[in-house]
Amino acid sequence: MRIIRVLAVLSALAVTLGGSAAGGRPPQVHEFTILHFNDFHGQVESLSVPAGEPAGGMARLAGQANLIRAQNRKHGEPTFLMFAGDLFTGTSFSTLFQGAPEFSALKQMHLAVMTTGNHEWDFGQGVLMARARKAGFPVVVANVSTDDPEHVFWQSSLDLDTGGLRIGVIGVTTPDTPLTTAPGNTKGYEFGDPVKAVGQVLAERGKDWDFVVVLSHCGFTVDKEIARKCPQVGLIVGGHDHKVIEQPIVENGVPIVQAGDRGRFLGEVQVKVSKGQRATVTGHLIPITSSTAEDPEVAALFIEPLDKERTALSEVIGKLPEALNGDRMILRANEAPLGDLLADAMRAEGKADIALLNAGTIRAGLPAGPVTGRDLLTCLPFFDSLCTIRLTGAQVQSLLNRCAAMPAEDAPGGFLQVSGLSVRYEGGKAFDVKVGGEPLDPSREYLVACSHFLLSGGDGLVEFTEGKDVRDFGVGLQELLRRQLARPDLTLPEPGKRIVRVTVTVEKKAA
């Protein structure tokens, strides 16, 4: 009798320590790979860059993913390809075809799951709904809701199976989406707090999963907050702010990854996990260069639409004496000649005192020499019209203070390019504001040229919603820029006369 009791105790001890009553073997280790990219912005063709530099291109991105998937398959290791939002907007190709070829390519690439970015809404909710429902892969977004069940095209989370290990994927997108797309595109939809949304899904379903991935189009700052508030998450695959994160950055024990933009990198993350234990996560970025082999089937998907695009947009519409830089880090932090040129055209057409244009409207630069319709549509992919509104000097000052407070190293698209005024940004505030060479009068009303997008308070610039005497000219910003480029006497504005940014340095006191 005593022998039986001793054997029973030893058997129970073996189960507790080793997870198995037979020999105390360690628990099974599951290995799988997550491939990821984000902020593609319609860049289906490779970028023109020096040899060896990241060039992107969807066919090459697919080719690299195929290579890794085939290698993993030899070892029985599952591979999941994930996309963290902003498939649309940024090229003339995307604007012409409204993302249909890109969605077909993602299906051909065997995408496991995607979340939506704010630019997925740029062509209207009807287009997004149609694309998502025919995608052939799931869309996950936990922080979006609607009262109309027929308008739901997503799910909050997704279950993936590696053969015994249960993986949960929770999707979230930026709550600023209604402010960063055209008015009406998100009507009827609510965008909630992504951190709370992740926490709610974990509370409801967390026990169902052995490993949790958050697929996020919220930006690095929000991703870190998710990691701090939800430490049970195993990995955050991010997007939105185009960060090139070479290796996972760990916040509160949670690895965060992101792969730049425009398909220039494919992220590869290896995960090793045993049930009941914290996973081991390693990762890196793979540059997609001109030497990366293409997937021929994905490349074939773009032959016909690219031919149609070239035919439709190949006409030369004007010439430039020099290239105009469209780098977002320039446009969203300082005065830029391209911003000056467009803002000047807006002010002249609207016969306004001032022109203000959010830098996020401009998505690419323009080349020196002949400029084609394709170049123009790539530069200004959004169909937006010129408007005027009357704002007080105090409201203009408030808008400029917002710009001054935006971080120069990572400014948002709401940073304003200007015409008709000059300003100095220092210490997070706007000083020495002059309109037409005269000091800004807080009590005076100024006629301000802007875009229809800004009238809705886009990019959080709510002062535009408080003005009066709104007029929509019905003239697109693309048309205004086209007219400028077609002028034989075109002279580019002299840069550096409108916005001066003073960097404040604090001297350390000697100990």
N, C-alpha and C positions, 0 to 999 in steps of 0.2 A: 504494500500500500504506500509506504514511504517512497519507494522507488518511482512509482507512478506520479506522485506529487512533484518530485524533483524534476522529472522529465517534462512535466507540464510547465513548471516555472522556467526551465531552460528554453523551451519552445517559445514561450511568450517573449522572453528576453531577446531571442534571435529575431523575431518579427519587429520588435521596437527598434533595435539598433541597426539591423541590416536590411529591413524592408522585406525580408524573405525568411521563411522558416527553414528553408533548405540551404544550409551552408553559410548564411549571412552574407550573400553576394551584394555588392553595391548596387544601387538603383540604376536603371538603364539611362544612358546619356543619349539624348536626342539632338541631332544637329540639322540645321537648316539654314538657308541663305535668303536674305531679303535684298533684292535689287531695287533701287529707287531713283527717281528724278522728279523735278518740280519746275514750275514757272517756265514752261516750254514756249509759250507765246507765239505759236504758229510758225516756228522756225524749222520748217520741214526740210529745207535745203541746208547744206553745210555753210557756215560763215566763211567769208574770205579773210583768212588770217595767214601769217607766216607758217611755213612747214613746221610740223611738230607741235604747234599751238592747238589748244582745244578749239575744235571747229563745229562740233555738233552735227546735226542732220539726223532725221528720224530713222532713215534706213541704216545708218552706221550705228546709232544707238541700239536698234533692234539686233544688228549683227553681233555687237558685243554681248548683249543679253543672251542671245542664242548660244554663243560660245561658252559662257559660264554655265548656262543651264545644261548643256551637253556634257560638260566636264563633271558637274555634280551628279548627273543622272548615272554615270558610270559607278559612282559610289553609293547610289541609292539615297542621295541627299536631296530633299525637296527644295525647290527654288520658287520664290514668290516675287513677282515684279509689281511694284506699287508706284502710283503717281500722286503727288501731293498738291495738285491744283494749279490753275491758270494754264490751261491748254490753249485758250483762245487769245486773240488780240496782240498785235505787235508787228504783223507783217501784212502786206497787201493780200497775200494768199489767204490768210485767215479771214480777212475782211470779206473777200470775194465769195468764199465758199462756206463761211460761217461755221468752220470747225468740222464739217462732215468728213473730209478725207482724213483728218487727224484721228477722229474717233474710229474710223475703219482700220487705221494703222494700229491703234492700241489693241483692237480686237485681234488683229493678225499677230501681234506681239505676245498674245496670251497674257494680257494684263490681269493680275489677280483682283485688284481693287483700286479705286481712286476716290479722292475727296474733291469737292468743288473749290475753286478759287473765286475771288471776287470777279475776275474777268470772264468766268463762265457765263455770267449774266449779261454781258455786253450786247448780245444780239437779241435780248429779250427772253423772258421765261419760257415762251413757247418753243423757241429753238433749243434751249437747254433741255427742256422736258423731252422733246422728240429725240435728241441725241442720246440722252441717258437711257431712255426706254428701249432703244434699239442697239445699245452698246454691246451687249453680249457679256458684260462684266458688271459687278455691282458698284454702286456709288454709295459711300458712307458719309453721313453728316449728322452728328448728334445734336447740334445746337441750332438747327433750323426747323421751323414748324409752320404749319398752315392749317386753317380751319376747314379747308376744302380737301377732302381725301383724294379727289381725282387729280389734284395738283401735286401729289407726293410722288417723287421719282427716285427716292433714296431710302436707305435704311440707316439706323443709328450705328449699328455694329455688324460685324461679320465674323463667322466662325471658319477657321481654316484647320485642316487636319494634316498632321505630318506622319500619321500612322501611329497613333497611340498618344500623341501629345496634342492638347487642345490649345489653339492660338486664337485669341480674340483681337479684332481690329476695330478701333473706335475712330470715327472720323469727326473732325471739327474744322470750321472755317472762320475767317475773320468776321467779327460782328460789325465791322465798319463797311461791309459789302454794300448796304443801301446808299452810303455816302460816296462810294468810289465807282459807281456805274450810273448810267443815265436815269433820270427820274422816271419812275413807273416800272422799271425792269424788275424790281423786287416787290411790287405791290401785292399785298395779300400774304406775304411771308414775314415771319419774325426771326430775327437773328439774335440768339441769346448768348450768354456768357459761356465761352468754351470750357473754362476751368470747371464750372459747376456742371456742365453737361457731361464731361468725362467722369466726374465724381458720381453723378447720378447713375450712369451706365455701369460703373464699377460696383456700386451698391446693389444694383439689380442683377448683374450677371457676372461679377468678378469671380465668384466661386466656381463658375463653369469652366474657367480657363486656367491653363498652366503657365501661359505667357501672354502678355498684353502689349500690343502695338497701338500707339496713338498716331494716326495719320492726320497731320495738321497743316492747314494753310492759314496760320495765325501769326507767323513771325517768331523770331528767336526769343524775344522778351516774354511773350505769352507762353511759349513752350517751356521756358524755365519755370514759370509760375505753375504750370501743370505739373512739372516734375516735383516742385516743392510741396504742392498740395496733394498729389496722388503718387506717393513713392512706390506703390505696388505696380505701377506701369514698368514694363521691361525695356521699352524703346520708344522714342518719339522720332518719327520720320517727318521732317518739317519742310516748309516752303514759305513763300510770300515775300521775304526780304532779300532773296537771291544770294544768300550767304554761301560762300565756298568753305565748307567745313571739312578739312582734309581727313580728320579722324574724329570719332565721336567725342563730343564734349559732355562730361558727366556733371549733372546738377542733382544734388541730393540723392546720389546713387543711380540716377536714371540717365542713360546715354541719349544724346540728342544728335541727329545727323541732318544734313541738308546738302544739296548738290548743285549750288550755283543757279544757273538759268540757261535757257535755250538749248538744252540737251548737250551742253559742252562737257558735262561729266555724267557718268553713271556711278551711283553710289552702290557699294557692295558691303553688306553687313553679314558676318557669320555669327550664328547664335548656337551655343551649346547649353542645354538645360536638362536637368533631372527633376522629376516631380518632387515638389516640396523644397527645392533648393533655389537659391538665386542664380540666374543665368550668367554665363560668360558671354559678353558681347564685344566683338572687335569689328572694325570697319575701316574703309578707305575709299577714296574717289579714284575712278579710272578716267583719264582724259579721253575724250572722243576726238581723234585727230584724223587728218587726211589718210593716214595709214590704217585706220580701223576698217575692217571689211564690212561691206554693206550686206544687209539681208535683201536678196534679189526680189522676193515677193513683196516686201514693204516698199522697196524702190519702185516697183511696177505700179503700185497703187497711185503714185504721184505723177506719172508720166503725162497722162491726159490732162488733169487739171492744171499742171504747170505749163503745158503748152497753151492752154486756154488763157491762163493769166498773162503769159508773155505777149500773146496776140492782142489782148485787150488793153494792156498797159505799157506797151513798148514805145509808144509815141513820145518824142522829146517835147517837153512842155516849156523848157527854158534852160538857162545856163547860169552857172555861178562862177564868179572869179576865184573863189576858194571854197574848200570844204567847210561845212558847218557841223560842228561836233554835236552829237545827240546823246552823249554819255549822261546817264541819269545822275551820277555823282556831281557833275557840273551843273546841269540844269536845275537840280533840286537843292542847290546850296548857294549858288552865286548867279550873278548876271551872266547870260550866255548870248552870243550873237544871234543864234537861231531864235531864241526867245525874244530878243529885241526886234528882229525882223518881223515876226508874226504879230507881236504886240503893237508895233507901229502901224501895220496894215489894219489891224482892228480899230485902232484909235482914229485913223484917217477915214475909214469907211463909216464909222459911227459918228464922226464929227464930235468926238468926246474930248473931255479935258484929260482923262486918264484912261489907260487900258491895263487891265490886270488879267493874267492868264496863268492857271495852275500848270506847273511844269509837267505834271503827269500826263497832260494831253499829248505831249511830244514824246514819241516812243523810239525814234531813231534820227540820226543825222542825215545830211544831204551831201552828195559828192560834189567835188569841183568839176567844172565843165558841164556837159549835157546832163539834164535832170529829166527822168522819165516819169510817166504817171505812176509807175510801180514804186519809184523812189518816194514820190509824194504820199502815196497811200501807206507806205511803210512808216514814213515819218509821222503822219497824222491818220491813224487807222480808225479813229472815232468819228462818226458822223454827227457833228455838233455845229450849231449855228451861232452867228454873231448876235449879241444882244446889247442893249444899253440899259442902265439903271441909274437913278439918282441916289447917291450916298452922301452923308455928311462927312466933313473932314474928320470928325471923331470916329466914325465907322471905318474910314480908310486907315486912320491911325491904328485902330484895333486890329485890322487885318494885317498890317505891316508888323505890329507887335507879335502876332502869331508867327509870322515868318521868321522874325528875329529869334524867337524862342525854339525854333526847330533845330535839331542837331545837325551841324554841318557835315558830320561824318556819315550820317545815315538819314538824311532828310526825307520826308514823305512827299508824295506827289502834289500836295497842297502848297508847296513853296511857290510864290508868285513871281513870274517874270513881269516886267512893268514897262510902260511907255508913258511919257508925259510927266514923270516925276523922278526925283532922286531921293535917296535915303541912305542913312548910315546905320548898320546893325552892330550893336555893341552890348555885351553883357545881357543878352536875351531881350533887348528892347530896341525900338526904332527911334532914331534921332535925326534931327536936321532934315525933316521931310519938306521937300519943296515941290510945288506944282507949277510948271511953266516958269520956273525960276523964283517964284514967290513962296514964302513960308505957308505951310498947310494951315488953313483956318478951320478950327474944330467946328465952328457953327455954320460954315458955308456949305451949300450943297454943290457937289461936283457931278458932272455927267461922266459915268464910268462905262467903258466898253468891256464886255466880258463874254463868256460863253454861256449857253443855256444850261450846261451842267452846273456852273457855279451859281446860277440863280436858285437852284434847289438846295443850296447849302452844301454842295458837293465838297468832299475832302474835309468836312467839318467846318467850313468857312461860313458860319451861320449869318454873319453880317449881311451877306448878299440877300438873305431872305427878309431882311428888315428894311430894304430900300423901297423906293416908289418910282412910279412912271416907267414901268418896264416896257421895253420895246424889243421885239424879235424881228431882225431884218430879213430872216429867211435865207441868208447867205451863209454857206458852209465855210468853216475855217480853212478847209482844203482849197476851196475856190479862191479865198483871199490870198493864200500863199501862192497858188498857181498864177494869179495875176501879177504878183510881185516878181516871180521867177521869169515871167514872160516879158518883163520890161527890158528893152534894150539898154536903157540908161540906169539899170539897177546899180545902186551903190550900197554896200553893206554898212549898217550902223557901226559907229566906232565904239568898241566895248569899253567897259570900265567907268562909264560916266554916270551910271544910274544907281547901281547898288555897290556900296562899299561895306565890306564885312571886316570889323576890327576884332582881332583875337585878343582877349584879355588874359594876361599872364600874371600869376600871383607869385611874388618873390617870397622865398622861404626865409624866415628869420634865422639868423645864426644862433646856434645853441649856446 
